[in-house]
């Protein structure tokens, strides 16, 4: 099967998902991504795409500073 733009095994849904991932990873606020994609509320957008946000695991990654032990605040 040839999908959009001559790509094989790529559906419009995959392209939509990829676009949302790039928007979130690029720091676009969840409220704007949610509105752009027509989600009924931001909770859905955050649940599906939240892990792609730049700050998602920043605190957890910061704990991995092996120069010393840090207390989680």
C-alpha positions in Angstrom: 0.0 0.0 0.0 1.3 3.5 -0.9 0.1 6.1 1.5 0.4 9.9 1.6 3.3 11.5 -0.3 4.2 8.1 -1.8 5.3 6.7 1.6 4.6 3.0 2.2 2.8 1.9 5.3 2.1 5.4 6.4 -1.5 6.5 7.1 -2.9 10.0 7.6 -3.2 9.1 11.3 0.5 8.3 11.6 1.3 11.7 10.0 -1.1 13.5 12.4 0.5 11.7 15.4 4.0 12.6 14.2 3.0 16.2 13.7 1.7 16.4 17.3 4.8 14.8 18.7 7.0 17.4 16.9 4.8 20.2 18.2 5.0 19.0 21.8 8.8 18.3 21.6 9.2 21.8 20.2 7.7 23.3 23.3 4.3 24.3 21.9 1.9 24.5 24.9 -0.4 21.5 25.4 -3.4 23.8 25.2 -2.4 25.0 21.7 -1.6 21.4 20.5 -5.0 20.3 21.8 -6.8 23.0 20.1 -4.9 22.5 16.8 -5.8 18.8 16.7 -9.4 19.3 17.9 -9.1 17.2 21.1 -12.1 17.6 23.4 -9.8 18.7 26.2 -6.1 19.2 27.1 -6.1 16.1 29.4 -6.3 13.8 26.3 -3.5 15.6 24.6 -1.3 15.5 27.8 -2.0 11.8 28.4 -1.0 10.9 24.8 1.8 13.3 24.1 3.0 14.5 27.5 6.1 12.3 27.5 7.4 14.1 24.4 7.5 17.5 26.2 11.0 18.9 26.8 10.5 19.1 30.6 8.8 15.7 31.1 11.6 13.9 32.8 14.0 16.7 33.5 13.8 16.4 37.3 14.3 12.6 37.1 17.3 13.1 34.8 18.8 15.8 37.1 18.9 13.2 40.0 21.3 11.2 37.9 24.1 13.6 38.6 26.7 11.1 39.8 28.8 13.8 41.5 26.6 13.6 44.6 23.3 12.4 45.9 20.4 14.9 45.6 17.2 15.0 47.6 14.0 15.1 45.5 12.1 18.3 46.4 
